[in-house]
């Protein structure tokens, strides 16, 4: 078993590009370079097929809003017969501080609407997640509602930490595509 589909979660449109909620898009954008993601109407997404660590892998950025991400993920997974445990979903994570990133398989959505919709579309929670820490406004002593917080740009110092977490995450993606999940987790989770 290895990763055959990497999904980045975010919201489409220039007004959301730099917001914390688009951390998953940022990861996939980095993976896609230098290839270009193309609009795939049948999946309502931007997508591209590439090779990572010698494996054929789909990259996907749903162009629905976050809470309808499952439409794209489910459609592409069914079309190419990709099992849930061959899918990695990269997303923003309130429960991790900026600079942290964690890989896990399965579990609850933790209130993340994108994950809730993907779980509903796949009929299982048994897919891999790459949780990119953005911090929680409460933990950062901000009087901001969560919905407002995730839809705003990170402060400069937070962005630098998120960028570090993305770079560290990108370094373990080849291991995930080779099916070396334990090695990837140990490398990513070790400071």
C-alpha positions as a Markdown table, in Angstrom:
| # | Residue | x | y | z |
|---|---|---|---|---|
| 1 | Unk | 0.0 | 0.0 | 0.0 |
| 2 | Unk | 1.2 | 3.5 | -0.9 |
| 3 | Unk | -0.2 | 6.9 | -1.5 |
| 4 | Unk | -1.7 | 7.3 | -5.0 |
| 5 | Unk | -3.7 | 10.5 | -4.5 |
| 6 | Unk | -2.6 | 13.6 | -2.6 |
| 7 | Unk | -5.4 | 16.1 | -1.9 |
| 8 | Unk | -4.8 | 19.6 | -0.8 |
| 9 | Unk | -7.7 | 21.3 | 1.0 |
| 10 | Unk | -8.5 | 25.0 | 0.6 |
| 11 | Unk | -11.1 | 27.4 | -0.8 |
| 12 | Unk | -10.9 | 28.5 | -4.5 |
| 13 | Unk | -10.5 | 32.1 | -5.5 |
| 14 | Unk | -7.9 | 34.8 | -5.1 |
| 15 | Unk | -9.5 | 36.2 | -1.9 |
| 16 | Unk | -8.7 | 32.9 | -0.1 |
| 17 | Unk | -5.2 | 32.1 | -1.6 |
| 18 | Unk | -3.2 | 33.4 | 1.4 |
| 19 | Unk | -5.6 | 32.3 | 4.2 |
| 20 | Unk | -4.7 | 29.7 | 6.8 |
| 21 | Unk | -7.5 | 27.5 | 5.5 |
| 22 | Unk | -5.6 | 27.0 | 2.3 |
| 23 | Unk | -2.5 | 25.3 | 3.9 |
| 24 | Unk | -3.4 | 22.1 | 2.0 |
| 25 | Unk | -3.4 | 23.9 | -1.3 |
| 26 | Unk | 0.0 | 25.4 | -0.4 |
| 27 | Unk | 1.4 | 21.9 | 0.0 |
| 28 | Unk | 0.0 | 20.6 | -3.3 |
| 29 | Unk | 1.2 | 23.8 | -5.1 |
| 30 | Unk | 4.7 | 23.0 | -4.0 |
| 31 | Unk | 4.4 | 19.4 | -5.0 |
| 32 | Unk | 3.1 | 20.3 | -8.4 |
| 33 | Unk | 5.9 | 22.6 | -9.3 |
| 34 | Unk | 7.1 | 22.6 | -12.1 |
| 35 | Unk | 4.1 | 20.8 | -13.6 |
| 36 | Unk | 0.7 | 22.7 | -13.8 |
| 37 | Unk | -2.5 | 21.6 | -12.3 |
| 38 | Unk | -5.2 | 21.6 | -14.9 |
| 39 | Unk | -8.9 | 22.2 | -14.5 |
| 40 | Unk | -10.7 | 18.8 | -14.5 |
| 41 | Unk | -14.4 | 19.5 | -14.9 |
| 42 | Unk | -15.4 | 15.9 | -14.3 |
| 43 | Unk | -13.8 | 16.2 | -10.8 |
| 44 | Unk | -14.6 | 19.8 | -10.2 |
| 45 | Unk | -11.0 | 20.3 | -9.3 |
| 46 | Unk | -7.5 | 21.2 | -10.4 |
| 47 | Unk | -5.6 | 18.0 | -10.9 |
| 48 | Unk | -2.4 | 16.5 | -12.4 |
| 49 | Unk | -0.8 | 13.2 | -12.6 |
| 50 | Unk | 2.9 | 13.1 | -11.6 |
| 51 | Unk | 5.6 | 10.7 | -10.5 |
| 52 | Unk | 6.9 | 10.8 | -6.9 |
| 53 | Unk | 9.6 | 8.3 | -5.8 |
| 54 | Unk | 8.9 | 6.4 | -9.0 |
| 55 | Unk | 5.2 | 6.0 | -8.3 |
| 56 | Unk | 2.3 | 7.5 | -10.3 |
| 57 | Unk | 0.4 | 9.9 | -8.0 |
| 58 | Unk | -2.5 | 12.2 | -8.6 |
| 59 | Unk | -2.5 | 15.7 | -7.1 |
| 60 | Unk | -5.9 | 17.3 | -6.5 |
| 61 | Unk | -7.2 | 20.7 | -5.3 |
| 62 | Unk | -11.0 | 20.6 | -5.1 |
| 63 | Unk | -12.5 | 23.8 | -6.6 |
| 64 | Unk | -15.6 | 23.4 | -4.5 |
| 65 | Unk | -15.6 | 25.3 | -1.2 |
| 66 | Unk | -14.0 | 23.5 | 1.7 |
| 67 | Unk | -17.3 | 21.9 | 3.0 |
| 68 | Unk | -17.9 | 20.2 | -0.4 |
| 69 | Unk | -14.4 | 18.8 | -0.9 |
| 70 | Unk | -15.7 | 15.2 | -0.9 |
| 71 | Unk | -17.3 | 15.7 | -4.3 |
| 72 | Unk | -14.0 | 16.0 | -6.0 |
| 73 | Unk | -12.1 | 13.5 | -3.9 |
| 74 | Unk | -14.8 | 10.9 | -4.2 |
| 75 | Unk | -15.2 | 11.4 | -7.9 |
| 76 | Unk | -11.5 | 11.0 | -8.7 |
| 77 | Unk | -11.0 | 8.1 | -6.3 |
| 78 | Unk | -13.9 | 6.2 | -7.8 |
| 79 | Unk | -12.9 | 6.9 | -11.4 |
| 80 | Unk | -9.3 | 5.7 | -10.9 |
| 81 | Unk | -10.2 | 3.0 | -8.4 |
| 82 | Unk | -8.1 | 4.5 | -5.6 |
| 83 | Unk | -8.8 | 3.1 | -2.2 |
| 84 | Unk | -9.3 | 5.3 | 0.9 |
| 85 | Unk | -6.0 | 4.1 | 2.5 |
| 86 | Unk | -4.2 | 5.2 | -0.7 |
| 87 | Unk | -5.3 | 8.8 | -0.2 |
| 88 | Unk | -3.4 | 11.6 | 1.7 |
| 89 | Unk | -5.4 | 14.7 | 2.5 |
| 90 | Unk | -3.3 | 17.7 | 3.5 |
| 91 | Unk | -5.2 | 20.3 | 5.6 |
| 92 | Unk | -4.9 | 23.1 | 8.1 |
| 93 | Unk | -5.0 | 22.0 | 11.7 |
| 94 | Unk | -6.2 | 24.2 | 14.5 |
| 95 | Unk | -5.0 | 21.8 | 17.2 |
| 96 | Unk | -1.3 | 22.0 | 16.2 |
| 97 | Unk | 0.8 | 25.2 | 16.5 |
| 98 | Unk | 2.2 | 26.9 | 13.5 |
| 99 | Unk | 5.4 | 25.0 | 12.5 |
| 100 | Unk | 4.1 | 21.6 | 13.5 |
| 101 | Unk | 2.9 | 18.9 | 11.0 |
| 102 | Unk | 1.6 | 15.4 | 11.8 |
| 103 | Unk | 0.6 | 12.4 | 9.8 |
| 104 | Unk | -2.2 | 10.2 | 10.9 |
| 105 | Unk | -4.6 | 7.6 | 9.5 |
| 106 | Unk | -8.3 | 7.7 | 10.2 |
| 107 | Unk | -9.9 | 9.3 | 13.2 |
| 108 | Unk | -12.5 | 11.9 | 13.5 |
| 109 | Unk | -12.7 | 15.1 | 11.5 |
| 110 | Unk | -12.1 | 17.2 | 14.6 |
| 111 | Unk | -14.7 | 19.6 | 13.4 |
| 112 | Unk | -13.0 | 20.2 | 10.0 |
| 113 | Unk | -15.7 | 20.5 | 7.4 |
| 114 | Unk | -13.5 | 19.4 | 4.5 |
| 115 | Unk | -12.7 | 16.2 | 6.3 |
| 116 | Unk | -16.3 | 15.6 | 7.3 |
| 117 | Unk | -17.3 | 15.9 | 3.6 |
| 118 | Unk | -14.5 | 13.6 | 2.4 |
| 119 | Unk | -15.4 | 11.0 | 5.0 |
| 120 | Unk | -19.0 | 11.1 | 3.8 |
| 121 | Unk | -18.0 | 10.8 | 0.1 |
| 122 | Unk | -15.6 | 7.9 | 0.7 |
| 123 | Unk | -17.9 | 6.2 | 3.2 |
| 124 | Unk | -14.9 | 5.8 | 5.7 |
| 125 | Unk | -12.5 | 7.7 | 7.9 |
| 126 | Unk | -9.8 | 5.3 | 7.0 |
| 127 | Unk | -7.6 | 7.7 | 4.8 |
| 128 | Unk | -4.3 | 9.4 | 5.6 |
| 129 | Unk | -4.2 | 13.0 | 6.8 |
| 130 | Unk | -1.3 | 15.4 | 6.8 |
| 131 | Unk | -2.2 | 17.9 | 9.5 |
| 132 | Unk | -0.5 | 21.3 | 9.0 |
| 133 | Unk | -0.5 | 23.3 | 12.2 |
| 134 | Unk | -2.0 | 26.8 | 12.0 |
| 135 | Unk | -2.7 | 27.2 | 15.7 |
| 136 | Unk | -5.9 | 28.1 | 17.5 |
| 137 | Unk | -6.9 | 31.7 | 18.1 |
| 138 | Unk | -7.7 | 30.8 | 21.8 |
| 139 | Unk | -4.2 | 29.4 | 22.2 |
| 140 | Unk | -2.7 | 32.5 | 20.6 |
| 141 | Unk | -4.7 | 34.9 | 22.9 |
| 142 | Unk | -6.7 | 36.2 | 20.0 |
| 143 | Unk | -10.3 | 37.2 | 20.4 |
| 144 | Unk | -11.1 | 36.0 | 17.0 |
| 145 | Unk | -13.8 | 33.4 | 16.1 |
| 146 | Unk | -12.4 | 30.3 | 14.5 |
| 147 | Unk | -14.2 | 30.8 | 11.2 |
| 148 | Unk | -12.7 | 34.4 | 11.0 |
| 149 | Unk | -9.3 | 33.1 | 12.0 |
| 150 | Unk | -9.0 | 30.4 | 9.4 |
| 151 | Unk | -10.1 | 32.8 | 6.6 |
| 152 | Unk | -7.4 | 35.3 | 7.3 |
| 153 | Unk | -3.7 | 35.4 | 6.5 |
| 154 | Unk | -1.3 | 34.2 | 9.1 |
| 155 | Unk | 0.9 | 36.9 | 10.7 |
| 156 | Unk | 4.4 | 37.1 | 9.2 |
| 157 | Unk | 6.0 | 35.0 | 12.0 |
| 158 | Unk | 3.3 | 32.4 | 11.8 |
| 159 | Unk | 3.7 | 32.1 | 8.0 |
| 160 | Unk | 7.4 | 31.5 | 8.4 |
| 161 | Unk | 6.7 | 28.6 | 10.8 |
| 162 | Unk | 4.0 | 27.2 | 8.5 |
| 163 | Unk | 6.4 | 27.4 | 5.6 |
| 164 | Unk | 8.9 | 25.4 | 7.7 |
| 165 | Unk | 6.3 | 22.7 | 8.4 |
| 166 | Unk | 5.4 | 22.6 | 4.7 |
| 167 | Unk | 9.1 | 22.1 | 3.8 |
| 168 | Unk | 9.5 | 19.3 | 6.3 |
| 169 | Unk | 6.2 | 17.7 | 5.1 |
| 170 | Unk | 7.4 | 17.8 | 1.5 |
| 171 | Unk | 10.5 | 16.0 | 2.5 |
| 172 | Unk | 8.5 | 12.9 | 3.7 |
| 173 | Unk | 6.0 | 12.8 | 0.7 |
| 174 | Unk | 8.3 | 10.4 | -1.3 |
| 175 | Unk | 8.4 | 8.0 | 1.7 |
| 176 | Unk | 4.6 | 8.0 | 1.8 |
| 177 | Unk | 4.4 | 7.3 | -2.0 |
| 178 | Unk | 6.7 | 4.3 | -1.4 |
| 179 | Unk | 4.5 | 3.0 | 1.4 |
| 180 | Unk | 7.0 | 3.7 | 4.1 |
| 181 | Unk | 4.5 | 5.3 | 6.5 |
| 182 | Unk | 6.3 | 4.5 | 9.8 |
| 183 | Unk | 9.5 | 6.0 | 8.5 |
| 184 | Unk | 7.7 | 9.1 | 7.2 |
| 185 | Unk | 5.9 | 9.6 | 10.5 |
| 186 | Unk | 9.1 | 9.2 | 12.6 |
| 187 | Unk | 10.9 | 11.6 | 10.4 |
| 188 | Unk | 8.1 | 14.2 | 10.4 |
| 189 | Unk | 7.2 | 13.9 | 14.1 |
| 190 | Unk | 10.8 | 14.1 | 15.4 |
| 191 | Unk | 12.1 | 17.5 | 16.0 |
